[in-house]
Amino acid sequence: MAQQLKTEFYVSIKQIKAMKTIIALFALMLAITPSFSQTNKSIKAVAVTDVSVASVFGYLTGYTVTFKNTSSKTIDQINWTVNYYDNAGKLIKSEKESFNSDSFVDPVSSGFEKILVRSPRVKGASKAQVIVTGAHASDGTQF
């Protein structure tokens, strides 16, 4: 009986050492894996302050983008291009999007932010890059 307890204890220590090795290898793999950093691009009047994505079962199912009005005018339209990338940084798809305050959404006052949600459902994508391509102020000014 005493020998059986020693054997069980010895096996559990072996298992712990094996788990430590597996965890160390996994941590090393995460540290070595190349990462792709998305760089969002802004224009003079509108800054992209945040982009968050949601992925489910290999699909990018949605993203949230926060725009900040950096101009002194009220912005009633924002145009942007969104690029979808996989984990390796390969471009999967590119789409043009827009926000227009006529579509039941208030315009963005000077210094304020607007959070918009989109649900594109892009297979294989895990990252989204937002590039602001233009903006329109309520007084007619184009940026």
MDTraj code that builds the backbone (N, CA, C; nanometers):
import mdtraj as md
import numpy as np

residues = "MET ALA GLN GLN LEU LYS THR GLU PHE TYR VAL SER ILE LYS GLN ILE LYS ALA MET LYS THR ILE ILE ALA LEU PHE ALA LEU MET LEU ALA ILE THR PRO SER PHE SER GLN THR ASN LYS SER ILE LYS ALA VAL ALA VAL THR ASP VAL SER VAL ALA SER VAL PHE GLY TYR LEU THR GLY TYR THR VAL THR PHE LYS ASN THR SER SER LYS THR ILE ASP GLN ILE ASN TRP THR VAL ASN TYR TYR ASP ASN ALA GLY LYS LEU ILE LYS SER GLU LYS GLU SER PHE ASN SER ASP SER PHE VAL ASP PRO VAL SER SER GLY PHE GLU LYS ILE LEU VAL ARG SER PRO ARG VAL LYS GLY ALA SER LYS ALA GLN VAL ILE VAL THR GLY ALA HIS ALA SER ASP GLY THR GLN PHE".split()
xyz = np.array([
    [0.0820, -0.1194, 0.0000],
    [0.0000, 0.0000, 0.0000],
    [0.0871, 0.1267, 0.0000],
    [0.1919, 0.1249, 0.0805],
    [0.2812, 0.2406, 0.0869],
    [0.3499, 0.2626, -0.0463],
    [0.3889, 0.1528, -0.1129],
    [0.4536, 0.1666, -0.2427],
    [0.3560, 0.2210, -0.3471],
    [0.2313, 0.1822, -0.3389],
    [0.1300, 0.2316, -0.4321],
    [0.1130, 0.3827, -0.4158],
    [0.1109, 0.4351, -0.2940],
    [0.1004, 0.5783, -0.2699],
    [0.2208, 0.6523, -0.3258],
    [0.3403, 0.5952, -0.3101],
    [0.4610, 0.6571, -0.3630],
    [0.4530, 0.6666, -0.5144],
    [0.4057, 0.5618, -0.5786],
    [0.3952, 0.5595, -0.7238],
    [0.2954, 0.6653, -0.7720],
    [0.1807, 0.6745, -0.7074],
    [0.0817, 0.7738, -0.7462],
    [0.1352, 0.9150, -0.7272],
    [0.2072, 0.9383, -0.6192],
    [0.2660, 1.0688, -0.5939],
    [0.3709, 1.1015, -0.6988],
    [0.4527, 1.0039, -0.7352],
    [0.5563, 1.0218, -0.8350],
    [0.4944, 1.0541, -0.9715],
    [0.3885, 0.9859, -1.0075],
    [0.3214, 1.0110, -1.1345],
    [0.2635, 1.1522, -1.1364],
    [0.2056, 1.1969, -1.0292],
    [0.1467, 1.3301, -1.0283],
    [0.2545, 1.4377, -1.0394],
    [0.3707, 1.4185, -0.9819],
    [0.4804, 1.5135, -0.9981],
    [0.5275, 1.5139, -1.1432],
    [0.5346, 1.3966, -1.2040],
    [0.5707, 1.3881, -1.3462],
    [0.4698, 1.4633, -1.4329],
    [0.3444, 1.4482, -1.3991],
    [0.2398, 1.5168, -1.4755],
    [0.2521, 1.6683, -1.4616],
    [0.2846, 1.7132, -1.3415],
    [0.3014, 1.8564, -1.3185],
    [0.4183, 1.9094, -1.4009],
    [0.5285, 1.8370, -1.4044],
    [0.6446, 1.8795, -1.4827],
    [0.6100, 1.8849, -1.6313],
    [0.5337, 1.7859, -1.6782],
    [0.4933, 1.7836, -1.8184],
    [0.4031, 1.9031, -1.8503],
    [0.3118, 1.9357, -1.7609],
    [0.2233, 2.0503, -1.7816],
    [0.3033, 2.1802, -1.7843],
    [0.4029, 2.1939, -1.6976],
    [0.4876, 2.3133, -1.6971],
    [0.5594, 2.3272, -1.8307],
    [0.6069, 2.2153, -1.8852],
    [0.6749, 2.2178, -2.0145],
    [0.5791, 2.2605, -2.1254],
    [0.4592, 2.2058, -2.1232],
    [0.3588, 2.2412, -2.2256],
    [0.3234, 2.3895, -2.2164],
    [0.3047, 2.4388, -2.0958],
    [0.2710, 2.5801, -2.0771],
    [0.3853, 2.6687, -2.1248],
    [0.5094, 2.6294, -2.0932],
    [0.6249, 2.7085, -2.1370],
    [0.6347, 2.7117, -2.2894],
    [0.6109, 2.5982, -2.3549],
    [0.6141, 2.5937, -2.5017],
    [0.5035, 2.6794, -2.5620],
    [0.3854, 2.6740, -2.5042],
    [0.2742, 2.7541, -2.5529],
    [0.3045, 2.9039, -2.5389],
    [0.3605, 2.9439, -2.4244],
    [0.3970, 3.0841, -2.4034],
    [0.5028, 3.1284, -2.5037],
    [0.5983, 3.0404, -2.5334],
    [0.7017, 3.0713, -2.6313],
    [0.6411, 3.0896, -2.7704],
    [0.5465, 3.0039, -2.8069],
    [0.4800, 3.0160, -2.9371],
    [0.4056, 3.1488, -2.9479],
    [0.3386, 3.1894, -2.8411],
    [0.2669, 3.3166, -2.8433],
    [0.3625, 3.4343, -2.8572],
    [0.4781, 3.4230, -2.7932],
    [0.5756, 3.5319, -2.7993],
    [0.6392, 3.5433, -2.9374],
    [0.6546, 3.4316, -3.0069],
    [0.7214, 3.4303, -3.1369],
    [0.6257, 3.4633, -3.2506],
    [0.4973, 3.4332, -3.2349],
    [0.3995, 3.4536, -3.3412],
    [0.4019, 3.5987, -3.3878],
    [0.4203, 3.6209, -3.5200],
    [0.4214, 3.7590, -3.5693],
    [0.2838, 3.8201, -3.5552],
    [0.2798, 3.9437, -3.5162],
    [0.1511, 4.0102, -3.5001],
    [0.1361, 4.1185, -3.6063],
    [0.0143, 4.1416, -3.6439],
    [-0.0184, 4.2459, -3.7407],
    [-0.0869, 4.3585, -3.6660],
    [-0.0307, 4.4728, -3.6712],
    [-0.0869, 4.5872, -3.6014],
    [-0.1678, 4.6707, -3.7008],
    [-0.2939, 4.6892, -3.6704],
    [-0.3764, 4.7714, -3.7582],
    [-0.3482, 4.9178, -3.7309],
    [-0.3294, 4.9931, -3.8357],
    [-0.3069, 5.1361, -3.8230],
    [-0.4237, 5.2059, -3.8904],
    [-0.5098, 5.2632, -3.8088],
    [-0.6244, 5.3347, -3.8630],
    [-0.5784, 5.4721, -3.9074],
    [-0.6418, 5.5242, -4.0130],
    [-0.5993, 5.6523, -4.0684],
    [-0.7117, 5.7540, -4.0576],
    [-0.6745, 5.8738, -4.0156],
    [-0.7689, 5.9829, -3.9958],
    [-0.7439, 6.0927, -4.0985],
    [-0.8340, 6.1883, -4.1011],
    [-0.8142, 6.3089, -4.1820],
    [-0.8160, 6.4284, -4.0875],
    [-0.8011, 6.5481, -4.1429],
    [-0.7915, 6.6702, -4.0627],
    [-0.9119, 6.6891, -3.9699],
    [-1.0309, 6.6601, -4.0154],
    [-1.1518, 6.6898, -3.9386],
    [-1.2025, 6.5734, -3.8533],
    [-1.1637, 6.4502, -3.8864],
    [-1.2171, 6.3327, -3.8177],
    [-1.1037, 6.2373, -3.7834],
    [-1.0973, 6.1991, -3.6557],
    [-0.9955, 6.1040, -3.6100],
    [-1.0622, 5.9721, -3.5726],
    [-0.9959, 5.8620, -3.6054],
    [-1.0400, 5.7296, -3.5623],
    [-0.9715, 5.7041, -3.4288],
    [-1.0503, 5.6958, -3.3209],
    [-0.9901, 5.6780, -3.1889],
    [-0.9925, 5.5338, -3.1408],
    [-1.0798, 5.4490, -3.1970],
    [-1.0848, 5.3089, -3.1552],
    [-1.1567, 5.2255, -3.2600],
    [-1.1068, 5.1032, -3.2794],
    [-1.1744, 5.0037, -3.3615],
    [-1.1691, 4.8721, -3.2852],
    [-1.2853, 4.8126, -3.2603],
    [-1.2938, 4.6836, -3.1916],
    [-1.3681, 4.5872, -3.2823],
    [-1.3239, 4.4599, -3.2845],
    [-1.3884, 4.3614, -3.3708],
    [-1.4447, 4.2460, -3.2888],
    [-1.5429, 4.1787, -3.3467],
    [-1.6001, 4.0574, -3.2884],
    [-1.5882, 3.9467, -3.3921],
    [-1.5283, 3.8344, -3.3516],
    [-1.5118, 3.7200, -3.4412],
    [-1.5755, 3.5965, -3.3797],
    [-1.6459, 3.5196, -3.4642],
    [-1.7104, 3.3971, -3.4193],
    [-1.6917, 3.2903, -3.5260],
    [-1.6373, 3.1761, -3.4860],
    [-1.6225, 3.0593, -3.5743],
    [-1.5581, 3.0950, -3.7086],
    [-1.4519, 3.1720, -3.7068],
    [-1.3783, 3.2034, -3.8283],
    [-1.4351, 3.3177, -3.9106],
    [-1.5356, 3.3848, -3.8604],
    [-1.5946, 3.4995, -3.9295],
    [-1.5775, 3.6243, -3.8443],
    [-1.5407, 3.7346, -3.9061],
    [-1.5473, 3.8640, -3.8396],
    [-1.6924, 3.9070, -3.8536],
    [-1.7659, 3.9053, -3.7432],
    [-1.9104, 3.9276, -3.7490],
    [-1.9512, 4.0706, -3.7219],
    [-1.8580, 4.1516, -3.6741],
    [-1.8919, 4.2900, -3.6491],
    [-1.7723, 4.3703, -3.6039],
    [-1.7860, 4.5009, -3.6186],
    [-1.6838, 4.5902, -3.5645],
    [-1.7491, 4.7178, -3.5150],
    [-1.6827, 4.7787, -3.4184],
    [-1.7246, 4.9060, -3.3627],
    [-1.6140, 5.0060, -3.3896],
    [-1.6492, 5.1201, -3.4428],
    [-1.5501, 5.2241, -3.4705],
    [-1.5932, 5.3535, -3.3999],
    [-1.4948, 5.4196, -3.3391],
    [-1.5207, 5.5467, -3.2718],
    [-1.4521, 5.6584, -3.3497],
    [-1.5318, 5.7537, -3.3966],
    [-1.4801, 5.8701, -3.4684],
    [-1.4869, 5.9913, -3.3757],
    [-1.3852, 6.0759, -3.3807],
    [-1.3869, 6.2001, -3.3039],
    [-1.3798, 6.3172, -3.4003],
    [-1.4700, 6.4122, -3.3818],
    [-1.4712, 6.5337, -3.4627],
    [-1.3622, 6.6264, -3.4093],
    [-1.2550, 6.6433, -3.4854],
    [-1.1431, 6.7289, -3.4442],
    [-1.1501, 6.8675, -3.5081],
    [-1.2576, 6.8938, -3.5815],
    [-1.2730, 7.0249, -3.6455],
    [-1.3556, 7.1172, -3.5553],
    [-1.3719, 7.2396, -3.5982],
    [-1.4538, 7.3350, -3.5238],
    [-1.5975, 7.3373, -3.5762],
    [-1.6279, 7.2503, -3.6722],
    [-1.7611, 7.2480, -3.7341],
    [-1.8336, 7.1188, -3.6972],
    [-1.9647, 7.1170, -3.7153],
    [-2.0451, 6.9973, -3.6921],
    [-2.0377, 6.9082, -3.8158],
    [-2.0017, 6.7824, -3.7955],
    [-1.9873, 6.6863, -3.9057],
    [-2.1173, 6.6080, -3.9212],
    [-2.1723, 6.6082, -4.0438],
    [-2.2955, 6.5336, -4.0676],
    [-2.2757, 6.4136, -4.1602],
    [-2.1540, 6.3936, -4.2104],
    [-2.1258, 6.2763, -4.2939],
    [-1.9785, 6.2390, -4.2801],
    [-1.9536, 6.1088, -4.2674],
    [-1.8174, 6.0546, -4.2637],
    [-1.8111, 5.9385, -4.3608],
    [-1.7117, 5.9383, -4.4471],
    [-1.6890, 5.8286, -4.5415],
    [-1.5590, 5.7596, -4.5039],
    [-1.5579, 5.6273, -4.5108],
    [-1.4361, 5.5542, -4.4799],
    [-1.4301, 5.4241, -4.5578],
    [-1.3096, 5.3712, -4.5653],
    [-1.2857, 5.2389, -4.6219],
    [-1.2437, 5.1497, -4.5070],
    [-1.2995, 5.0303, -4.5025],
    [-1.2588, 4.9339, -4.4002],
    [-1.1924, 4.8164, -4.4701],
    [-1.0717, 4.7830, -4.4258],
    [-0.9970, 4.6693, -4.4788],
    [-0.9997, 4.5572, -4.3759],
    [-1.0309, 4.4370, -4.4208],
    [-1.0369, 4.3204, -4.3319],
    [-0.9152, 4.2330, -4.3582],
    [-0.8465, 4.1945, -4.2504],
    [-0.7242, 4.1151, -4.2595],
    [-0.7372, 3.9871, -4.1784],
    [-0.6618, 3.8850, -4.2198],
    [-0.6539, 3.7633, -4.1392],
    [-0.5413, 3.7802, -4.0357],
    [-0.5154, 3.6752, -3.9573],
    [-0.4133, 3.6835, -3.8519],
    [-0.2735, 3.7070, -3.9066],
    [-0.2471, 3.6648, -4.0285],
    [-0.1146, 3.6807, -4.0892],
    [-0.0965, 3.8194, -4.1518],
    [-0.2008, 3.9005, -4.1525],
    [-0.1914, 4.0338, -4.2110],
    [-0.2273, 4.0395, -4.3580],
    [-0.2828, 3.9314, -4.4101],
    [-0.3225, 3.9276, -4.5515],
    [-0.4606, 3.9931, -4.5673],
    [-0.4718, 4.0819, -4.6662],
    [-0.5986, 4.1497, -4.6931],
    [-0.7002, 4.0487, -4.7450],
    [-0.8142, 4.0407, -4.6778],
    [-0.9225, 3.9498, -4.7173],
    [-1.0261, 4.0227, -4.8026],
    [-1.0637, 4.1433, -4.7592],
    [-1.1710, 4.2166, -4.8262],
    [-1.1604, 4.3648, -4.7906],
    [-1.2105, 4.4484, -4.8783],
    [-1.2126, 4.5928, -4.8555],
    [-1.3514, 4.6448, -4.8926],
    [-1.4073, 4.7306, -4.8079],
    [-1.5405, 4.7856, -4.8336],
    [-1.5431, 4.9353, -4.8044],
    [-1.6277, 5.0066, -4.8781],
    [-1.6511, 5.1486, -4.8511],
    [-1.7756, 5.1592, -4.7639],
    [-1.7671, 5.2434, -4.6604],
    [-1.8777, 5.2636, -4.5676],
    [-1.9008, 5.4127, -4.5489],
    [-2.0150, 5.4477, -4.4937],
    [-2.0410, 5.5890, -4.4652],
    [-2.1402, 5.6028, -4.3501],
    [-2.1346, 5.7182, -4.2895],
    [-2.2288, 5.7597, -4.1861],
    [-2.2899, 5.8893, -4.2349],
    [-2.4208, 5.8982, -4.2257],
    [-2.4898, 6.0195, -4.2676],
    [-2.5922, 6.0527, -4.1606],
    [-2.5895, 6.1734, -4.1090],
    [-2.6800, 6.2099, -3.9999],
    [-2.8262, 6.2093, -4.0425],
    [-2.8550, 6.2032, -4.1714],
    [-2.9938, 6.1933, -4.2167],
    [-3.0526, 6.0554, -4.1899],
    [-2.9677, 5.9582, -4.1569],
    [-3.0153, 5.8213, -4.1351],
    [-3.0456, 5.7970, -3.9870],
    [-3.1253, 5.8843, -3.9262],
    [-3.1735, 5.8738, -3.7883],
    [-3.0622, 5.8791, -3.6833],
    [-2.9509, 5.9389, -3.7188],
    [-2.8395, 5.9530, -3.6261],
    [-2.8017, 6.0998, -3.6202],
    [-2.7787, 6.1504, -3.4996],
    [-2.7418, 6.2916, -3.4820],
    [-2.6041, 6.3188, -3.5413],
    [-2.5810, 6.4420, -3.5901],
    [-2.4473, 6.4783, -3.6382],
    [-2.3481, 6.4829, -3.5217],
    [-2.2195, 6.4896, -3.5551],
    [-2.1139, 6.4898, -3.4548],
    [-2.0681, 6.6333, -3.4326],
    [-2.0938, 6.6864, -3.3150],
    [-2.0533, 6.8232, -3.2821],
    [-1.9032, 6.8303, -3.2623],
    [-1.8489, 6.9499, -3.2728],
    [-1.7053, 6.9722, -3.2572],
    [-1.6562, 6.9202, -3.1220],
    [-1.5497, 6.8383, -3.1262],
    [-1.4904, 6.7842, -3.0045],
    [-1.5572, 6.6589, -2.9514],
    [-1.6690, 6.6176, -3.0079],
    [-1.7414, 6.4998, -2.9603],
    [-1.7065, 6.3763, -3.0429],
    [-1.7445, 6.2600, -2.9891],
    [-1.7196, 6.1320, -3.0565],
    [-1.8507, 6.0675, -3.0974],
    [-1.8428, 5.9833, -3.1991],
    [-1.9575, 5.9044, -3.2447],
    [-1.9118, 5.7596, -3.2559],
    [-1.9833, 5.6696, -3.1916],
    [-1.9522, 5.5263, -3.1975],
    [-2.0515, 5.4614, -3.2930],
    [-1.9979, 5.3938, -3.3940],
    [-2.0817, 5.3264, -3.4928],
    [-2.0516, 5.1772, -3.4918],
    [-2.1546, 5.0972, -3.5158],
    [-2.1414, 4.9519, -3.5175],
    [-2.1808, 4.9013, -3.6552],
    [-2.1001, 4.8133, -3.7100],
    [-2.1299, 4.7506, -3.8385],
    [-2.1162, 4.5988, -3.8228],
    [-2.1909, 4.5232, -3.9025],
    [-2.1832, 4.3767, -3.8971],
    [-2.1632, 4.3195, -4.0371],
    [-2.0370, 4.3113, -4.0822],
    [-2.0088, 4.2717, -4.2201],
    [-2.0097, 4.1214, -4.2484],
    [-1.9771, 4.0351, -4.1513],
    [-1.9676, 3.8893, -4.1679],
    [-1.8673, 3.8533, -4.2788],
    [-1.7386, 3.8633, -4.2450],
    [-1.6307, 3.8370, -4.3402],
    [-1.5571, 3.7098, -4.2987],
    [-1.5618, 3.6075, -4.3846],
    [-1.4991, 3.4787, -4.3537],
    [-1.3468, 3.4911, -4.3541],
    [-1.2827, 3.4398, -4.2482],
    [-1.1371, 3.4364, -4.2383],
    [-1.0731, 3.5629, -4.1843],
    [-1.1491, 3.6681, -4.1675],
    [-1.0922, 3.7945, -4.1184],
    [-1.0937, 3.7973, -3.9660],
    [-0.9916, 3.8608, -3.9093],
    [-0.9855, 3.8747, -3.7641],
    [-0.9510, 4.0170, -3.7212],
    [-0.9165, 4.1025, -3.8166],
    [-0.8801, 4.2408, -3.7866],
    [-0.9465, 4.3339, -3.8873],
    [-0.9746, 4.4555, -3.8423],
    [-1.0334, 4.5570, -3.9303],
    [-0.9526, 4.6851, -3.9184],
    [-0.9243, 4.7453, -4.0328],
    [-0.8531, 4.8727, -4.0390],
    [-0.9476, 4.9750, -4.1005],
    [-0.9644, 5.0885, -4.0338],
    [-1.0544, 5.1932, -4.0824],
    [-0.9712, 5.3109, -4.1325],
    [-0.9993, 5.3520, -4.2563],
    [-0.9310, 5.4653, -4.3182],
    [-1.0374, 5.5678, -4.3565],
    [-1.0361, 5.6822, -4.2891],
    [-1.1327, 5.7880, -4.3200],
    [-1.0945, 5.8501, -4.4538],
    [-1.1899, 5.8541, -4.5470],
    [-1.1632, 5.9056, -4.6808],
    [-1.2248, 6.0432, -4.7051],
    [-1.3153, 6.0839, -4.6193],
    [-1.3750, 6.2155, -4.6367],
    [-1.4793, 6.2449, -4.5299],
    [-1.5144, 6.3705, -4.5209],
    [-1.6177, 6.4130, -4.4260],
    [-1.6857, 6.5376, -4.4804],
    [-1.8063, 6.5605, -4.4319],
    [-1.8861, 6.6749, -4.4750],
    [-1.9411, 6.7437, -4.3520],
    [-1.9253, 6.8748, -4.3452],
    [-1.9792, 6.9516, -4.2342],
    [-2.1187, 7.0023, -4.2681],
    [-2.1954, 7.0328, -4.1654],
    [-2.3349, 7.0762, -4.1874],
    [-2.3435, 7.2115, -4.2584],
    [-2.2327, 7.2876, -4.2603],
    [-2.2335, 7.4153, -4.3335],
    [-2.1898, 7.3992, -4.4794],
    [-2.1682, 7.2752, -4.5226],
    [-2.1304, 7.2478, -4.6620],
    [-1.9822, 7.2265, -4.6853],
    [-1.8995, 7.2461, -4.5848],
    [-1.7547, 7.2287, -4.6005],
    [-1.7221, 7.0813, -4.6212],
    [-1.6371, 7.0541, -4.7207],
    [-1.5887, 6.9177, -4.7470],
    [-1.4487, 6.9023, -4.6904],
    [-1.4230, 6.7904, -4.6258],
    [-1.2895, 6.7604, -4.5738],
    [-1.2338, 6.6412, -4.6476],
])
top = md.Topology()
chain = top.add_chain()
for i, resn in enumerate(residues, 1):
    res = top.add_residue(resn, chain, resSeq=i)
    for name in ("N", "CA", "C"):
        top.add_atom(name, md.element.get_by_symbol(name[0]), res)
traj = md.Trajectory(xyz[None], top)
